[in-house]
Amino acid sequence: MAKITKIKDNIITLSGKYKYKQNDTYKLSDKAFGIVLSAKVDNAKLLIVGDPSSVKINDIAKKVNDDNEVEVYSKHFGSIITPFGDIIHSSRVKKDKGKFLGSSKRIKKAPKIIDRDKLSDPLETGILAIDTMIPIGLGQRELIIGDRSTGKSSIALNTIINQKNKKIKTIYVSIGQKRNSIISLYNHLKNHKALKNTIIIFANSNSSSEQFLAPSIGMSMAETLAYKGKDVLIIIDDLTKHANVYREISLSIGRNPGREVYPTDIFFQHSSLLERSGKFKSKYKGGSITALPIVETVQGDIASIIPSNIISITDGQIFTNEEKFNKGHFPAIDIQLSVSRTGGSVQSKDIKEISKDLKSEHAMLSEIKKFADLSIEISDSLMKKIKKWEGLNNILIQHGYEGYSKEMMIILIRMYKTGVINEIKRWNSFSTIFKNFTNSDRAAKLLVKRINDNSISLEKLDHQIKIIYKPLLNAHKGIFGGMITEKRYLSLKEAKNG
């Protein structure tokens, strides 16, 4: 028999000889249960989940067997839910949970290497810098890392929106964010018609138990879907907050602090979580879980314990740069510090071919630009390379939440390769205009179809781009003609694009 003998800071102590086991669940009252964090022969410390005021000293705690099961229902999609599956906000009229889709244990061993498949298919984010130079594959673990307010969550949001017409299911785990931030995210997804295949898990900043449990609950939901043959994208925003909550809990139960006062098992917590993602073989019906954990740095310090730990766990990282962000370069991705360890093996054939050597070219031109900034006199040959750097830098600036299609990326890269965009100065507005023009102009839509059908040679493609997009490029420089009037240009500029 286990009796509650102490309650402090949402932590209870159970006393009495019993077979206590890590992560076991005990019913503490009608409104609360506890999860074992530390177990000894004659006592255990548990985290209270639920209403702490309903738990009383000397009450008897009863072990339960099914509370570690995480269930998924059809109406979780398109809704904001608590980590325990209760619908907070939904696009649906009725807030019942709908059809039961399956369940999985919250704590579970990751599939063995022999049960995993090679990554070969792309997760298309719609962000040119990522899809061409830092490609992410279905089943990959790619860290998004950077200082506060540098656009990390925006990259994740763009990626979710880009899956709206695909069969990929998305789970967004929000840890400790403000409620109005989550409502804003929900509305962005709703406005871009990307809620249908998305579950938003909201772990309240006032609840340490919700923040601690949310990542593993989100991963369990992802497993339920992936093991039925689905491709799942899970975004954990962010693991820094999760680590901080786990540190507070660990100090409360008397664990010895390690580096930066984090408990010594913080690496195990995050590695055992992220290793559950991957691309799985037929034993798991060929499904996949792509994980995009987010981590916040302070003044770009990637050597601190949480960033360095998660970098070593994941298959690459996307760095966001504060200097770029402050200059209005969106997304503010530091291309040279970002890497994907899957490389071109997960890119589609046409994107792989068109973006070949683009990252190394970016590195070379960036070094030349740094040198040129220090020079007093600039030669004609150096000026040409600076113009080329500006052209490449320009196509990486991308506004709005609607991403580029694969065909748009090919057009933009060929614009850069042939030099037709090197003179553009106001690229912040051009990315929106380019998307709206390509989606509405008859000739541009026909070109997109020919690229998609692979029925146009590179030479003809370059020629068509120069003809179709010349009026648009001229209009962006203030030169208007019969094909693009000022009124038409302004309508493209002001078209709703997120």
Legacy VTK file of the C-alpha trace (Angstrom):
# vtk DataFile Version 3.0
C-alpha trace
ASCII
DATASET POLYDATA
POINTS 498 float
0.000 0.000 0.000
1.324 3.453 -0.939
0.345 6.453 1.178
0.825 10.148 0.341
3.149 11.518 3.031
4.375 14.793 1.548
3.200 17.413 -0.988
5.458 20.208 -2.212
5.644 22.167 -5.504
3.415 19.733 -7.459
5.589 16.852 -6.227
4.231 14.222 -3.842
6.061 11.573 -1.862
4.543 8.089 -1.584
5.706 5.973 1.336
5.358 2.266 2.011
7.071 -0.766 0.527
5.830 -1.313 -3.015
7.157 -2.215 -6.478
7.592 1.390 -7.601
8.747 1.837 -11.185
9.799 4.862 -13.251
6.928 6.415 -15.287
4.254 4.304 -13.592
0.937 6.095 -13.092
-0.987 6.339 -9.795
-4.469 7.683 -9.209
-4.240 10.320 -6.466
-7.821 11.644 -6.520
-10.782 12.008 -8.864
-9.129 15.100 -10.360
-5.434 14.168 -10.363
-2.981 11.388 -11.048
0.763 11.130 -10.518
3.690 9.915 -12.624
6.679 8.316 -10.884
9.856 10.334 -11.393
12.072 8.733 -8.763
11.617 5.279 -7.248
13.136 3.504 -4.242
12.170 0.338 -2.393
10.083 2.069 0.272
9.173 5.426 -1.292
8.700 7.270 -4.583
8.382 10.855 -5.772
5.621 11.630 -8.259
4.684 14.606 -10.414
1.073 15.694 -9.927
-0.926 15.870 -13.152
-4.280 17.602 -12.750
-5.623 19.572 -9.783
-3.026 19.634 -6.945
-5.616 20.965 -4.458
-7.552 17.680 -4.723
-4.573 15.680 -3.378
-4.433 15.255 0.431
-1.827 13.974 2.895
-2.454 10.379 4.121
-4.623 9.516 1.092
-3.942 6.127 -0.488
-2.601 6.178 -4.065
-3.658 3.384 -6.410
-1.574 2.222 -9.366
-3.387 2.285 -12.717
-2.332 0.544 -15.909
-3.926 2.491 -18.751
-3.148 6.185 -18.120
0.089 5.991 -20.111
-1.934 5.230 -23.259
-2.183 8.235 -25.597
-5.281 8.136 -27.801
-5.838 9.825 -31.164
-9.288 10.776 -32.469
-10.378 12.119 -35.857
-11.557 15.430 -34.420
-8.153 16.144 -32.896
-7.267 17.245 -36.438
-8.160 20.890 -37.003
-8.190 21.512 -33.247
-6.110 22.888 -30.396
-5.997 20.197 -27.714
-4.460 19.744 -24.264
-1.683 17.145 -23.901
-4.405 14.857 -22.491
-6.535 14.989 -25.644
-9.244 17.433 -24.527
-10.309 19.833 -27.297
-9.793 23.493 -26.320
-10.581 25.166 -29.650
-11.789 23.654 -32.889
-12.828 24.564 -36.411
-15.648 22.044 -36.012
-19.068 22.880 -34.586
-19.269 19.812 -32.351
-16.326 19.379 -29.993
-16.685 15.642 -29.386
-13.551 13.635 -30.226
-15.028 11.800 -33.195
-13.713 8.495 -34.532
-11.054 6.632 -32.521
-7.909 6.274 -34.676
-5.692 4.314 -32.293
-3.405 4.669 -29.295
0.230 4.265 -28.276
2.210 4.219 -25.033
3.611 7.582 -23.930
6.943 5.992 -23.055
8.101 3.555 -25.700
11.357 2.218 -27.106
12.321 3.499 -30.542
12.211 0.998 -33.438
15.481 -0.884 -33.999
17.853 0.089 -36.814
16.968 -3.123 -38.669
13.332 -1.937 -38.774
14.239 1.424 -40.314
14.448 2.278 -43.996
16.793 4.552 -45.934
15.624 8.163 -46.269
14.863 8.845 -49.923
11.802 11.106 -50.197
11.810 14.881 -49.621
9.814 16.823 -47.052
9.126 19.917 -49.130
9.031 23.033 -46.951
8.367 25.526 -49.766
11.379 27.519 -48.524
13.929 27.812 -51.331
16.983 28.016 -49.045
16.014 24.752 -47.313
14.692 22.672 -50.218
17.682 23.452 -52.452
20.624 23.707 -50.019
19.548 22.106 -46.716
17.117 19.393 -47.894
15.010 17.527 -45.328
13.860 13.957 -45.950
10.753 12.168 -44.705
11.843 10.494 -41.473
14.667 12.947 -40.733
15.349 14.788 -37.458
16.290 18.379 -38.341
16.872 20.917 -35.585
15.716 24.529 -36.004
17.954 26.655 -33.793
18.607 30.337 -33.184
18.159 33.274 -30.839
14.771 34.481 -29.667
12.566 36.203 -32.272
14.592 35.241 -35.343
11.808 33.411 -37.189
12.257 29.800 -35.996
8.528 29.198 -35.494
7.769 30.910 -38.819
9.928 28.337 -40.630
7.932 25.582 -38.906
4.637 27.302 -39.773
5.672 27.661 -43.426
6.488 23.956 -43.487
3.074 22.993 -42.072
1.253 25.194 -44.616
3.263 23.660 -47.460
1.854 20.205 -46.560
-1.794 21.289 -46.925
-2.317 19.582 -50.299
-0.220 16.540 -49.410
-1.036 13.408 -47.428
1.367 14.284 -44.596
-0.206 14.557 -41.129
1.214 17.275 -38.856
1.447 17.529 -35.067
2.541 20.879 -33.628
3.559 20.677 -29.948
3.578 24.077 -28.251
5.416 24.152 -24.915
4.842 27.073 -22.562
3.703 29.589 -25.167
1.084 32.236 -24.524
-2.486 31.342 -25.436
-2.847 34.302 -27.839
0.277 33.109 -29.733
-1.336 29.711 -30.279
-4.640 31.277 -31.358
-2.658 33.408 -33.831
-0.887 30.303 -35.180
-4.235 28.495 -35.409
-5.752 31.399 -37.382
-2.767 31.498 -39.786
-3.244 27.794 -40.503
-6.997 28.273 -40.871
-6.567 31.200 -43.295
-4.190 29.101 -45.425
-6.500 26.039 -45.281
-3.826 23.958 -43.541
-5.805 22.831 -40.466
-7.391 19.711 -41.970
-4.345 17.481 -41.348
-2.948 19.323 -38.305
-3.172 18.697 -34.552
-2.032 21.530 -32.245
-1.061 20.414 -28.732
-1.019 23.327 -26.276
0.957 22.803 -23.050
0.004 25.667 -20.744
2.855 27.788 -19.353
1.198 27.573 -15.917
1.422 23.771 -15.832
4.826 22.133 -15.369
3.277 18.676 -15.842
1.755 19.600 -19.231
5.047 21.091 -20.447
6.997 18.049 -19.254
4.640 15.491 -20.831
3.690 17.283 -24.092
6.668 16.194 -26.291
6.310 12.481 -25.474
2.525 12.664 -25.873
2.945 14.347 -29.274
5.448 11.676 -30.331
3.055 8.915 -29.219
0.311 10.424 -31.374
2.762 10.569 -34.278
3.615 6.883 -33.748
-0.059 5.889 -33.757
-0.441 7.445 -37.215
2.974 6.415 -38.613
2.534 2.762 -37.641
-0.615 2.746 -39.785
1.510 3.688 -42.815
1.087 7.481 -42.631
3.814 10.097 -43.107
3.833 12.368 -40.051
5.572 15.671 -39.348
6.023 16.610 -35.678
7.239 20.052 -34.607
8.273 20.542 -30.968
8.327 24.247 -30.087
10.498 24.297 -28.135
12.770 21.830 -26.342
14.562 24.616 -24.440
11.392 25.278 -22.428
10.932 21.540 -21.950
14.511 21.223 -20.626
13.987 24.144 -18.243
10.803 22.591 -16.835
12.535 19.229 -16.465
15.389 20.959 -14.607
12.919 22.532 -12.155
11.164 19.193 -11.587
14.480 17.362 -11.098
15.717 19.897 -8.547
12.375 19.612 -6.718
12.803 15.845 -6.256
16.403 16.262 -5.050
18.350 15.027 -8.089
21.947 16.181 -8.236
22.399 18.993 -10.778
24.983 18.603 -13.532
26.294 21.025 -16.141
24.360 24.333 -16.173
22.269 22.868 -13.299
20.466 20.521 -15.717
19.958 16.940 -14.477
22.489 14.447 -15.789
19.817 12.502 -17.713
18.650 15.453 -19.844
20.444 13.980 -22.874
18.621 10.665 -22.359
15.270 12.466 -22.146
15.720 14.190 -25.508
17.522 11.389 -27.335
14.936 8.756 -26.358
12.233 11.148 -27.574
13.761 12.074 -30.951
14.989 8.539 -31.741
11.356 7.498 -32.034
11.200 9.387 -35.345
12.431 7.876 -38.611
11.317 6.111 -41.777
10.103 2.611 -41.035
9.991 -0.663 -42.959
6.977 -2.856 -43.740
6.858 -4.140 -40.143
5.548 -0.636 -39.338
3.594 -0.422 -42.638
6.161 1.888 -44.245
5.193 5.045 -42.342
7.532 7.821 -41.256
7.932 10.466 -38.539
9.845 13.611 -39.476
10.853 15.585 -36.369
11.625 19.317 -36.371
12.560 20.195 -32.778
13.126 23.895 -32.065
15.792 25.163 -29.644
16.458 28.719 -28.512
19.999 30.041 -28.076
21.204 33.092 -26.139
23.450 35.419 -28.168
24.122 32.629 -30.641
25.744 30.335 -28.057
25.450 26.854 -29.578
27.994 25.350 -27.151
25.628 25.391 -24.157
24.286 22.033 -23.009
20.806 21.906 -24.633
21.808 23.132 -28.136
24.971 20.984 -28.209
23.072 17.912 -26.952
20.280 18.172 -29.519
22.687 18.980 -32.368
24.413 15.663 -31.608
21.056 13.815 -31.610
19.629 15.223 -34.849
20.547 14.733 -38.524
21.328 18.377 -39.154
20.346 21.886 -38.125
18.866 25.051 -39.577
20.371 28.149 -37.944
18.504 31.438 -37.845
20.658 34.556 -37.803
19.726 37.642 -35.744
21.704 40.034 -37.975
19.891 38.788 -41.100
16.539 38.990 -39.325
17.147 42.592 -38.238
18.027 43.506 -41.844
14.682 42.148 -43.053
16.103 39.028 -44.706
13.341 36.447 -44.264
13.687 33.607 -43.575
16.824 34.573 -41.654
18.667 31.299 -42.315
22.450 31.203 -41.930
23.287 29.018 -44.927
26.899 28.345 -43.914
26.099 27.194 -40.372
23.100 25.131 -41.480
23.522 21.548 -42.639
21.490 18.493 -43.572
23.289 15.179 -43.175
21.002 13.451 -45.682
22.104 15.781 -48.491
20.903 15.337 -52.062
19.749 11.753 -51.456
16.329 13.064 -50.353
15.911 15.681 -53.082
13.770 15.179 -56.175
15.823 14.617 -59.322
15.046 17.988 -60.934
15.700 20.048 -57.777
18.926 18.140 -57.152
20.109 18.852 -60.686
19.122 22.524 -60.770
20.583 23.368 -57.314
23.853 21.476 -57.752
26.802 23.340 -56.131
24.470 26.183 -55.051
25.565 26.045 -51.395
29.300 26.016 -52.195
28.717 28.885 -54.631
26.932 30.816 -51.889
29.892 30.261 -49.528
32.413 31.444 -52.131
30.436 34.552 -53.096
29.814 35.427 -49.423
33.577 35.428 -48.786
34.120 37.643 -51.846
31.421 40.043 -50.586
33.137 40.290 -47.174
36.443 41.068 -48.903
34.782 43.647 -51.158
33.212 45.405 -48.144
36.757 46.050 -46.845
38.120 47.238 -50.190
38.415 50.879 -51.199
38.570 50.230 -54.944
36.483 47.548 -56.607
37.447 46.193 -60.018
34.901 45.371 -62.746
35.416 41.601 -62.288
34.862 41.942 -58.531
31.751 44.038 -59.120
30.307 41.297 -61.343
30.784 38.771 -58.547
29.160 41.124 -56.039
26.171 41.457 -58.411
26.060 37.672 -58.623
26.088 37.436 -54.815
23.212 39.932 -54.650
21.251 37.848 -57.163
21.720 34.661 -55.137
20.998 36.443 -51.873
17.834 37.914 -53.403
16.256 34.609 -54.411
16.680 33.395 -50.807
14.499 36.236 -49.459
10.960 34.951 -49.227
7.948 36.648 -47.645
4.538 35.341 -46.693
3.537 31.946 -45.371
2.743 30.438 -48.773
5.874 28.621 -49.949
7.298 28.277 -53.432
6.321 25.304 -55.538
9.107 23.126 -56.959
8.562 24.725 -60.381
8.836 28.252 -58.934
12.157 27.334 -57.330
13.482 26.072 -60.677
12.434 29.334 -62.374
14.090 31.460 -59.673
17.354 29.496 -59.742
17.502 29.817 -63.541
16.813 33.563 -63.155
19.858 33.716 -60.881
22.027 31.506 -63.115
21.303 33.616 -66.200
21.700 36.879 -64.253
18.314 38.393 -65.099
17.528 39.244 -61.443
20.890 40.655 -60.358
19.675 44.256 -60.713
16.635 43.876 -58.449
16.918 45.984 -55.292
13.514 45.696 -53.588
13.398 41.931 -53.254
11.311 42.013 -50.059
8.234 42.852 -52.157
9.326 40.940 -55.273
8.963 37.462 -53.744
5.227 38.068 -53.174
4.778 39.641 -56.626
6.620 36.744 -58.289
4.376 34.151 -56.614
1.174 36.021 -57.440
2.256 36.588 -61.068
3.270 32.950 -61.578
-0.048 31.754 -60.137
-2.161 34.106 -62.277
-0.375 34.769 -65.609
-1.439 32.389 -68.387
2.033 32.079 -69.969
3.700 31.580 -66.576
1.196 28.843 -65.633
1.860 27.102 -68.956
5.616 27.264 -68.270
5.070 25.744 -64.814
3.102 22.893 -66.435
5.897 22.230 -68.955
8.485 22.139 -66.135
6.265 19.746 -64.190
5.834 17.523 -67.266
9.581 17.671 -67.914
8.787 18.677 -71.494
11.133 21.669 -71.857
14.900 21.800 -72.313
17.115 24.014 -70.149
17.924 26.277 -73.092
14.248 26.795 -73.957
13.418 27.263 -70.270
15.917 30.139 -69.960
14.559 31.708 -73.152
10.933 31.443 -71.954
11.793 32.923 -68.550
13.392 35.982 -70.177
10.289 36.573 -72.322
7.562 35.822 -69.746
9.125 37.554 -66.746
10.752 40.554 -68.486
7.635 42.784 -68.136
7.403 41.851 -64.454
11.095 42.594 -63.843
10.760 45.901 -65.681
7.660 46.808 -63.665
9.549 46.125 -60.450
12.132 48.681 -61.599
9.355 51.190 -62.345
9.200 50.588 -66.123
5.591 49.836 -67.073
4.281 48.706 -70.450
1.292 47.154 -72.161
1.753 43.701 -70.609
2.215 44.931 -67.041
0.521 48.195 -66.165
1.110 49.991 -62.891
-2.399 49.023 -61.740
-1.746 45.339 -62.524
1.634 45.497 -60.762
0.098 47.019 -57.624
-2.618 44.346 -57.591
0.106 41.680 -57.628
1.947 43.473 -54.850
-1.145 43.822 -52.663
-2.623 40.378 -53.313
-3.231 38.466 -50.107
-0.314 36.151 -49.561
-0.187 35.511 -45.813
LINES 1 499
498 0 1 2 3 4 5 6 7 8 9 10 11 12 13 14 15 16 17 18 19 20 21 22 23 24 25 26 27 28 29 30 31 32 33 34 35 36 37 38 39 40 41 42 43 44 45 46 47 48 49 50 51 52 53 54 55 56 57 58 59 60 61 62 63 64 65 66 67 68 69 70 71 72 73 74 75 76 77 78 79 80 81 82 83 84 85 86 87 88 89 90 91 92 93 94 95 96 97 98 99 100 101 102 103 104 105 106 107 108 109 110 111 112 113 114 115 116 117 118 119 120 121 122 123 124 125 126 127 128 129 130 131 132 133 134 135 136 137 138 139 140 141 142 143 144 145 146 147 148 149 150 151 152 153 154 155 156 157 158 159 160 161 162 163 164 165 166 167 168 169 170 171 172 173 174 175 176 177 178 179 180 181 182 183 184 185 186 187 188 189 190 191 192 193 194 195 196 197 198 199 200 201 202 203 204 205 206 207 208 209 210 211 212 213 214 215 216 217 218 219 220 221 222 223 224 225 226 227 228 229 230 231 232 233 234 235 236 237 238 239 240 241 242 243 244 245 246 247 248 249 250 251 252 253 254 255 256 257 258 259 260 261 262 263 264 265 266 267 268 269 270 271 272 273 274 275 276 277 278 279 280 281 282 283 284 285 286 287 288 289 290 291 292 293 294 295 296 297 298 299 300 301 302 303 304 305 306 307 308 309 310 311 312 313 314 315 316 317 318 319 320 321 322 323 324 325 326 327 328 329 330 331 332 333 334 335 336 337 338 339 340 341 342 343 344 345 346 347 348 349 350 351 352 353 354 355 356 357 358 359 360 361 362 363 364 365 366 367 368 369 370 371 372 373 374 375 376 377 378 379 380 381 382 383 384 385 386 387 388 389 390 391 392 393 394 395 396 397 398 399 400 401 402 403 404 405 406 407 408 409 410 411 412 413 414 415 416 417 418 419 420 421 422 423 424 425 426 427 428 429 430 431 432 433 434 435 436 437 438 439 440 441 442 443 444 445 446 447 448 449 450 451 452 453 454 455 456 457 458 459 460 461 462 463 464 465 466 467 468 469 470 471 472 473 474 475 476 477 478 479 480 481 482 483 484 485 486 487 488 489 490 491 492 493 494 495 496 497
